[in-house]
Amino acid sequence: MSGIILPGADGQLFQRDRDWHPKADTPGYKSTTFRAPKHSLLSLGPTQSEMTGPTFGHEKLGELDNDLIRNFSQDGTDAIGQRMIVYGQVLDENARPVPNTLVEYWQANAGGRYRHKKEGYVAALDPNFGGFGRSITDENGFYHFRTIKPGAYPWPNTGNDWRPAHIHFSVFGHAFAQRLITQMYFEGDPMIWQCPIVATINDKAAIDQLTARLDRLNTTPMDALCYRFDIVLRGRRSTMFENKREGN
């Protein structure tokens, strides 16, 4: 996950596709104007401390860490919202599973509001929903968690822009510098194609890889829908990661 390209099965390297990620400065997404680099980038090698530590508590998960419906409950009541299961597989560029990987996820509540002290949206907070959890991938690279479907919310971009329903993901390796961040959207949501952030991505196939598929076969009857979201760490068609726009 550190961005090193591994040889393919035939001995060839999987080259980075730099067109896969959006440009750093995109006018439709206004804050990129302030965030985009103004000078040529410098290549800085990782230090030993970045490569070797600290670790992120892979073995210290609580019983309800992957159950956002209940892990923040204040009175024993479940979180409010459409109940669902999200699962998927973490893979390398050769579709090999990546086991024992820490996957964190965070999201807004059913009304589209985050539990954050600087949150500016007026939707109500759910006292029994914290919006954060984590999992460890199993020996076949699979993770899963229960949650409620997050709501859309407005943001001050052009005055009337809204973010589609989404869940943030963070995938950790076993060293300080090994962290990849992305977002997951929901199949069939028309707001995906109206979002200025999504519109910075040039390739529709890259957007499709950020879109979880409804999986009716793995729903919990009379309880929860199920969505599948796989994460590809490297290669020419890796998942688009927000903190590695140069490719990975």
N, C-alpha and C positions, 0 to 999 in steps of 0.2 A: 504493500500500500504506500510505500514511500515514493512511488513514481518511477522506480527502476523498471525498465522494460525487460521482461524475461523472454528467452528464445521460444519460438513456437515449436510445435511438435516436429516440424521439418527442418529445424535448425535456423530458420529465418527469424529476424526480429520483427515485432509488431511496432511499426513506426507511429508516432503521435499524429493524429489528424487535428491540426490546429484550427481548421475551419469548423470543427464539430462544436466548439465553444463560442459563445457570443463575443463581440468586440467589447473591450473594456469601457469605451465611451459610446453610449447609445442614446441619442437625443430623446427618444420616447420614454426612457426610464431616467428621469431628471437627475436623480442623485448620483448616477454614474459620472456626470460631469465633474463632480467634486471628488469622486473616489478614483477616477482613472489616472494612471501614471502620467506625469507631464514630461518625464525624462526617460532616457533609455534604461532598460532594466539591467541590474547587476546580478551576476550569478554568484551566490554565496554558498559554499559547501556547508553541510550540517556539522555541528560540533558533536563531540563524543557524548555530551550530556543530553543533547537532543535525540540521539540515536539509541541511547541505552536506558533512559529513565526520565521521569518517573513512570511507573506502570499505573493503570487506571482502575485497579480493583476488580479485575475480571472475575475473581472468585468470591466477591462479597455482595452478591445479589440477594435481595430480600425475597420472601415468598410471593409478594404481590407487586414486585417491581415491573412485571410485564402485564399488569392488569390495571389500566388507567381508569376503569369503571369503579374500582374499589380502593386503589392504593392511597387516595387522599381523603377518603370518607371521614367526616367529622362526627357523624352520628349513626354510622352503620348503614346509611342509605346509599344506594348506587348513584353514580353521576347521571345527570339528565341528558337525554339525547338518543339518537338512533344508534343502537348497539351494533358493533361490528368486530370482526376479527381481521387483523392484517398479518400476513405471513409472506415469506419469500426465502430466497436462497442467495447467499453472497458467493460470487464466483470470480475466478480470474479470467484472463482473456481467452483461455482454452476451455472454458466452461467447466473447470475443475472446482469443486466446492472448497470454500475456505472455512475450516472449523475453528472453534474457540476464539471467535472474534466478537468484541463488544460492540453492540448496536444500540445507540440511544435514539430516542424519538421524543419530540415535543410538539405541541399543537394548541390552537385556540379551542375554546369550549363550543358547545352546540350553537351558541349565539354569535360566535365569531370573535370572542374576547379572550385575550391572554391574561394569565395571572402574573402581571408584571406591574411594578410600582409606577412606571411611566406610561402605561397603557392609556391611550387617549380616546378609545372607542367607548360609547356610552352603554353598550349592551350589558346586561346583568352578568355578574359573576355567579358561578355555581359553587356554593360553599363545599361541595363534595367532589370537586374536580380540580386536580392540580395541573394536569396537562403534560406530565413528564413520566417517562419510564425507560427501561433498558432490558436488554436480553443478551444472552451469549449464544452464538451459533453452535449447533450440535455437530456431531462428527460428519454430517453430510452438508454442512454449511447453512442449515435452515434456522430461522428465527421466527417467532410469532408473538403477538400480543393482542389483548382485548382493549377496546376503547370505544368512544362514541364518535360519530362523524362530525368533524369540525365545521363550523359555519363560515360563510364568506364574510369579509369585512372591508370597509372603506380605508383608503390610505391617501395622504395628501400628495399626489403626483401631479395631476392636471386639474384637480378639483372634483372629479366624479369618477375616479378609478376605484375598482374593487378587486381584491385578491380572491381567486377561486378557492374553494375548500382544498386544504393541503395539510400534509404532515411533514415536519422537518426530520431529517435523519442525520445522524453522525456515526461514522464507522471508524473505530479505533483499532490500531495495531497494538504492539506491545512496547512502543517507545513514544517519547514526547512529541516528535514531529510527524507521527503517523496518524493523521486524522483527516478524514474526508467528509464533506458536508453536502447534502443534497436535499431536494424536496420531492414529495410524492403527491400527484394529483389523482383524481378519480375519473374513471372511464365514463364517458357520456356527459361530462359537465361542460355546457356551452361557454361558461365563463373562462375556461382555459384559453380560448382563442381570442378573448377580449382583454387579456391581461398584458400590460406593457412589459412586465418582467419576462413572461414567457415569450413575448414577441421579439426579444433580443436573440433568441435561439434561431439560427438560420435554417436548420435542417428539421423537417417535420419528424423524421425518424428518431431524432434525439429527444423531441418532445414526447413521442410515443413511449420511449423508454422511461420517462418520468411519470407515466400514467399507469396506475394500478388497474388490473383487470378484475371485474366481478367474477367470482368463482362460486357458482351456485352449488357445486358438488360438495364443497366444504363448509357450507353455512351450518349454523346450529339451528335446527328447526324450531320455529316459534320463539326465537331468541335473537340471533345475530346473523347479519349478512357477512360475507367473507370476500376479501380482496387480496390478490397476490401481487407482490412488488419485489422483483429480483434486482440485485445490485451487482453490476459488473465493475470490478476495481480498475482494470487497466486495458490497454489495447486500443485499436482503432475505433471501436464502437463501445467504449466504456460508458457507464452512466455519467451524465454531466454533473460535475461537482463544482459547487460555488467557489470553493477556495483553491481550485486548480484550473483556472480558466485557460491556462496555456496548454492544456492537455495533460495526460497522465500516463 
